[in-house]
Amino acid sequence: MSYKLFSVFVFLGTIISWLSLVMMIFYFNPAETGFLGFSLFYLGLFLALSGLIFIVSDKFKKKIFKKQLLFNRLRVSLRHAILFTVLILSWLFMRSTDLLRWWNLLLLVLILAALEFFFMSYQKQGKNNYERETSTT
């Protein structure tokens, strides 16, 4: 799949997610909807935010890191979009259930930072293994 086609699919998916989210806001009553309504709302918000953050992050990284490989840039942009979206949605969920405290938010940020460091070290370890394999052959 080419980069342009991938970008078009991500853009269209993000637009569809935002439209569905707006429709949910206007047509669903939060007092009457049950678990399914809230689940669909948070799923729509997750897809819309992650798509938007991915598009913005990819465009920003494309200008800043011009020599970075396309696959690596897309992988990192997607990972960052998902992690930031999880942070935002967790904050919104904790706020809506009255569980938001500064230590909960700090713990969530630390967990997401540790997860990012794990992915970074895993990516670096994979690169080192690849260099080791190619140098022996």
C-alpha positions in Angstrom: 0.0 0.0 0.0 1.4 3.4 -0.9 1.8 6.2 1.5 -0.7 8.4 -0.2 -3.4 5.7 -0.2 -2.7 5.0 3.5 -3.0 8.7 4.3 -6.3 8.9 2.4 -7.7 6.0 4.4 -6.6 7.4 7.7 -8.0 10.8 6.8 -11.3 9.4 5.7 -11.5 7.2 8.8 -10.8 10.2 11.0 -13.5 12.3 9.3 -16.0 9.4 9.6 -15.1 9.0 13.3 -15.6 12.7 14.0 -19.0 12.7 12.2 -20.2 9.7 14.1 -19.1 11.3 17.3 -21.0 14.5 16.5 -24.0 12.5 15.6 -23.8 10.6 18.9 -23.6 13.9 20.8 -26.7 15.3 19.1 -28.9 12.2 19.0 -28.1 10.3 22.2 -29.3 11.3 25.6 -26.6 10.6 28.2 -29.2 10.2 30.9 -31.1 7.5 29.0 -28.2 5.6 27.3 -26.7 2.7 29.0 -23.3 1.0 28.9 -23.5 0.5 25.1 -24.0 4.2 24.4 -21.1 5.2 26.6 -18.9 2.5 25.1 -19.7 3.7 21.6 -19.1 7.3 22.6 -15.7 6.5 24.0 -14.8 4.3 21.0 -15.8 7.0 18.6 -13.8 9.6 20.6 -10.8 7.2 20.7 -10.8 6.7 16.9 -11.4 10.4 16.2 -8.7 11.6 18.6 -6.1 9.0 17.6 -6.7 9.7 13.9 -6.3 13.5 14.4 -3.2 13.1 16.6 -1.7 10.7 14.1 -2.2 13.0 11.2 -0.8 16.0 13.0 2.1 14.1 14.4 3.0 12.5 11.1 3.0 15.9 9.3 5.1 17.4 12.1 7.6 14.6 12.1 7.7 14.7 8.3 9.0 18.2 8.4 11.3 17.8 11.3 12.8 14.3 10.7 13.4 14.4 6.9 15.8 11.5 6.8 13.8 9.1 9.0 12.5 6.1 7.2 8.8 6.2 6.3 7.8 3.0 8.1 9.6 4.0 11.3 8.0 7.5 11.3 4.5 6.0 10.8 5.0 3.4 13.5 6.2 6.0 16.0 3.4 8.4 15.1 0.8 5.7 15.5 2.2 4.7 18.8 2.3 8.2 20.1 -1.2 8.9 18.9 -2.6 5.9 20.7 -0.7 6.7 23.9 -1.8 10.3 24.0 -5.4 9.3 23.2 -5.3 6.7 26.1 -4.1 9.5 28.3 -6.8 11.9 27.3 -9.6 9.4 27.4 -8.5 8.1 30.8 -8.4 11.6 32.1 -12.0 12.2 30.8 -13.2 8.9 32.1 -11.7 9.5 35.6 -13.2 13.0 35.6 -16.7 11.8 34.6 -16.7 9.1 37.3 -15.2 11.5 40.0 -12.0 9.5 40.3 -9.7 12.1 39.0 -7.0 12.9 41.5 -3.5 14.2 40.8 -1.9 11.0 42.0 -4.1 8.9 39.6 -3.1 11.1 36.7 0.6 11.0 37.7 0.4 7.2 38.0 -1.2 7.0 34.5 1.5 9.3 33.0 4.2 7.2 34.6 2.7 4.0 33.3 2.4 5.4 29.8 6.0 6.8 29.9 7.3 3.4 31.0 5.4 1.8 28.2 6.9 4.2 25.7 10.4 3.5 27.1 9.7 -0.2 26.7 8.8 0.3 23.1 11.8 2.5 22.5 14.2 -0.1 24.0 12.5 -2.9 22.1 12.9 -1.0 18.9 16.6 -0.4 19.6 17.2 -4.0 20.6 15.6 -5.1 17.3 17.8 -2.8 15.4 20.9 -4.1 17.2 19.9 -7.7 16.5 19.4 -6.9 12.8 22.8 -5.3 12.5 24.4 -8.3 14.2 22.7 -10.7 11.8 23.6 -8.7 8.7 27.3 -8.3 9.8 27.8 -12.1 10.2 26.5 -13.0 6.8 
